[in-house]
């Protein structure tokens, strides 16, 4: 049981390049999310999904696209990378237990540098 | 919209000192509340969570938090910190019924001196 797997772990991009950060979970969780972590800013929600085929914007969606064609995968696409997108990106999956709050599981993160 | 504010950005303590990290949230409806910890180089791990019932919740590693509804607060406490508690701590809120949308505070870096 791998949990939430993010690839790659590290990436350097040139300004204007595009790329996709991969996120896969093997826990059959309905909900998946992408966050970016910047010093002094905490984690900010980029996009999230409440199930296959359904996505919504978070706090900082500009410059990023997502899709959710399967329950397992939730890729994050940078359309035209900018230095302001240099950050550590975390993917999370979560589920709602029968009783209690949702439980979230986080991936190991992708450290992205845009030069 | 929900928002979360953590008052302390950087806290330095000696081992055995007591810890209290402040967290206030802004949201008019019912929320679930969480504290996460991130050890250096690692991903986030759940420390504790509040859903309903007793406002004093206990988590892992001796941490506890108290939900005060009238103050919109969910402060994290530990009576005696250890060097291994050195980490970044995040408070987060999730509006009830909006699973998957966690809103985080800015984080507090805790440094415990041996």
Interface residues (C-beta under 8 A of the other chain):
Chain A: X30 X31 X32 X33 X35 X40 X41 X42 X43 X44 X45 X48 X49 X50 X56 X58 X59 X90 X92 X94 X95 X96 X100 X101 X102 X103 X104 X106 X107 X108 X109
Chain B: X4 X6 X9 X32 X34 X42 X43 X44 X45 X46 X49 X50 X51 X90 X92 X94 X99 X100 X101 X102 X103 X104 X105 X106 X107
